[in-house]
Amino acid sequence: MRLEGKNALITGAAQGIGKAVALGMAKEGANVAIADVNIESARTASQEVNALGVKSIALKLDVSNQENVIDAFKTVTSEFSSLDILINNAGITRDGILLRMKEEDWDAVLNINLKGSFLCSKEAIKVMSKQRFGKIISISSVVAFMGNPGQANYSSSKAGLIGLTKTIAKEYASRGIRANAVAPGFIQTAMTDALSDEVKNEMKKAIPLSQFGTPEDVTNAVIFLASKEADYITGQVIHVNGGMYM
């Protein structure tokens, strides 16, 4: 129970990696706020977390909307009395090669993936600074380091998260706040499950371990960073990619 008694807010936690992290943290004893733009799915995920014996609430949250973010954090601190862990996980894609990428697709991805993390981190820091303790963990991506054709917007947003993370780490270390990131590679999701075996085999050729990761692989890294075991780690990136990027 490495996170027993801790209170966490996870954005984009209604499904995928975010939900896996929520369940994993709950199993380690953390109370979890499930924040997602899809409130019905968030409520379902919150019920699953509650079933593990910890407290959980569901929040409808558009991370790109400042007023929405402020209200969500007020609710969390009211329900939980404190906030120890923020996981910046909410993210979208709007793929297309650069010359065909629409400006609105660029803006949408940057607004959710990067601006959203900025807004949420800002509110979390207000709470954590008073506590003199907090962990902020952002979910980046291997493409932040390698780039990826058709994902100029996504790659840029995930690279921006690294700069944001390192800056928070330097600015607020004196307040007891640690900021780190996890950069997943190819993770097995509903999207990868829908791909043909031929396409999946081609993707696996780029991975030295020759297999996709799982949401639980990412969860394990996040839980480590959120735990006391990582108290002397800040401003770092843990790569969870099977050797795809070294």
C-alpha positions in Angstrom: 0.0 0.0 0.0 2.6 2.5 -1.1 0.0 5.3 -1.6 -2.2 4.7 1.4 -3.9 7.9 2.6 -2.8 9.9 -0.5 -5.2 11.8 -2.6 -4.8 11.8 -6.4 -6.4 13.6 -9.4 -6.1 11.9 -12.8 -7.2 13.6 -16.0 -8.5 11.6 -18.9 -9.0 8.7 -16.5 -12.3 7.2 -17.8 -10.5 4.8 -20.1 -7.2 3.5 -21.4 -3.9 4.3 -19.6 -5.7 6.9 -17.3 -8.1 4.3 -16.0 -5.4 1.7 -15.5 -3.4 4.2 -13.5 -6.5 5.1 -11.4 -7.1 1.4 -10.6 -3.5 0.8 -9.9 -3.2 3.7 -7.5 -6.4 2.7 -5.8 -4.9 -0.8 -5.2 -2.0 1.0 -3.5 -4.4 2.8 -1.2 -4.9 6.2 -2.8 -8.2 8.0 -3.0 -8.7 9.0 -6.7 -10.6 11.7 -8.5 -11.5 10.5 -12.0 -11.6 13.5 -14.3 -12.7 13.2 -17.8 -14.7 15.1 -20.5 -17.0 12.0 -20.6 -18.7 12.1 -17.3 -20.7 8.9 -17.7 -17.5 6.9 -18.4 -15.8 8.7 -15.5 -18.6 7.7 -13.1 -18.3 4.1 -14.2 -14.5 4.1 -13.7 -15.1 5.8 -10.3 -17.4 3.0 -9.2 -14.7 0.5 -10.1 -12.2 2.4 -8.0 -14.6 2.7 -5.1 -15.0 -1.1 -5.2 -11.4 -1.4 -4.2 -12.0 0.1 -0.8 -10.9 3.7 -1.3 -12.8 6.9 -1.9 -13.3 8.1 -5.5 -15.3 10.9 -7.2 -16.0 11.5 -10.8 -15.6 15.0 -12.4 -16.6 16.3 -15.8 -13.5 18.2 -16.8 -12.3 19.9 -20.0 -8.7 20.5 -19.2 -8.4 23.2 -21.8 -11.0 25.4 -20.0 -9.5 27.4 -17.2 -12.7 28.0 -15.3 -13.6 24.3 -15.6 -10.2 23.4 -14.2 -10.4 25.8 -11.3 -13.9 24.5 -10.4 -12.7 20.9 -10.6 -9.8 21.5 -8.2 -12.0 23.2 -5.8 -14.3 20.2 -5.8 -11.3 17.8 -5.2 -9.9 19.8 -2.3 -13.3 20.0 -0.8 -14.0 16.3 -1.1 -10.5 15.1 -0.2 -9.2 18.0 2.0 -5.8 17.8 0.2 -4.3 16.9 -3.1 -1.0 14.9 -3.1 -0.7 13.6 -6.6 -1.7 15.0 -10.0 -1.5 12.8 -13.1 -1.6 14.9 -16.4 -2.9 12.2 -18.7 -5.7 13.7 -20.8 -4.7 13.8 -24.4 -6.1 13.6 -28.0 -4.8 13.1 -31.5 -5.7 14.8 -34.8 -3.3 13.2 -37.2 -2.2 14.4 -40.6 0.9 15.3 -42.5 2.1 18.8 -41.8 1.1 20.5 -45.1 -2.5 19.1 -44.8 -2.9 19.6 -41.1 -5.6 22.1 -40.3 -4.9 24.9 -37.9 -7.8 23.8 -35.7 -6.4 20.3 -35.5 -3.0 21.8 -34.3 -4.8 24.0 -31.8 -7.1 21.2 -30.5 -4.2 18.9 -29.7 -2.0 21.6 -28.1 -4.9 22.9 -26.1 -5.8 19.6 -24.5 -2.4 17.9 -24.3 -0.2 20.8 -23.3 -2.3 23.8 -22.2 -4.5 21.4 -20.2 -1.4 20.1 -18.3 -0.3 23.7 -17.7 -3.7 24.7 -16.3 -4.0 21.6 -14.1 -0.4 21.9 -12.8 -1.0 25.5 -12.0 -4.0 24.7 -9.8 -2.2 21.7 -8.2 0.8 23.8 -7.3 -1.4 26.3 -5.4 -2.5 23.4 -3.2 0.7 21.5 -3.0 2.8 24.6 -2.1 0.8 25.2 1.0 1.2 21.5 2.0 4.9 21.7 1.2 4.4 18.4 -0.7 3.2 17.1 -4.0 3.8 14.9 -7.0 3.0 16.0 -10.5 3.4 13.3 -13.2 2.7 14.0 -16.8 2.2 11.3 -19.5 4.4 12.2 -22.5 5.2 9.9 -25.4 8.1 8.3 -27.2 7.3 10.5 -30.2 8.3 13.5 -28.1 11.9 12.3 -28.6 11.7 10.6 -32.0 9.0 12.5 -33.8 6.4 10.7 -35.9 5.2 11.3 -39.4 1.6 12.6 -39.4 1.8 13.7 -35.8 3.5 17.2 -35.8 0.9 18.5 -33.4 0.9 15.4 -31.0 4.7 15.2 -31.0 5.1 18.9 -30.3 2.5 18.7 -27.4 4.2 15.7 -25.8 7.7 17.3 -26.2 6.3 20.5 -24.6 5.3 18.4 -21.6 8.9 17.6 -21.0 9.9 21.2 -20.9 6.9 22.0 -18.6 7.9 19.1 -16.3 11.5 20.2 -15.9 10.5 23.8 -15.3 8.1 22.9 -12.6 10.7 20.7 -11.0 13.2 23.6 -10.8 10.7 26.3 -9.8 8.9 24.3 -7.0 11.5 21.9 -5.6 11.9 24.3 -2.6 8.1 23.8 -1.9 8.5 20.0 -1.7 6.9 19.4 -5.1 8.4 16.8 -7.4 7.6 16.8 -11.2 8.4 14.0 -13.5 7.1 12.4 -16.7 6.5 9.0 -18.2 7.0 8.5 -21.9 5.2 5.4 -23.2 6.0 3.7 -26.5 3.5 1.5 -28.4 1.0 0.4 -25.8 -1.6 -2.3 -26.3 -5.0 -0.5 -26.5 -8.3 -0.9 -28.3 -6.7 1.0 -31.2 -3.8 -1.3 -31.6 -6.1 -4.4 -31.2 -8.0 -3.2 -34.2 -4.9 -3.3 -36.4 -4.1 -6.1 -38.8 -1.5 -8.7 -37.7 0.7 -7.5 -40.6 0.6 -3.9 -39.4 1.2 -5.0 -35.8 4.2 -7.1 -36.8 5.7 -4.2 -38.6 5.3 -2.0 -35.6 6.9 -4.6 -33.4 10.0 -4.6 -35.6 10.8 -1.2 -34.2 10.8 -2.5 -30.7 13.8 -4.5 -29.4 11.6 -6.4 -27.0 9.3 -7.2 -30.0 6.1 -6.7 -28.1 3.7 -3.9 -27.2 3.6 -2.6 -23.7 0.4 -2.7 -21.6 -1.4 0.1 -19.7 -0.2 -1.7 -16.5 3.5 -1.2 -17.6 2.8 2.5 -17.7 0.9 2.3 -14.4 3.9 0.7 -12.6 6.1 3.6 -13.6 3.6 6.2 -12.5 3.0 4.5 -9.1 6.8 4.4 -8.5 7.1 8.1 -9.2 4.1 8.9 -7.0 5.4 6.8 -4.1 7.9 7.7 -1.3 10.5 5.5 -3.1 10.9 8.3 -5.7 11.1 11.3 -3.3 14.6 12.1 -4.5 13.6 12.0 -8.2 12.4 15.2 -9.9 12.7 16.7 -13.4 13.1 13.2 -15.0 11.5 11.1 -17.7 10.9 7.4 -17.4 10.8 5.7 -20.8 8.4 2.8 -21.0 8.9 1.6 -24.6 10.5 -1.8 -24.8 13.8 -0.3 -26.0 12.2 1.6 -29.0 14.0 4.7 -27.9 17.2 4.7 -25.8 
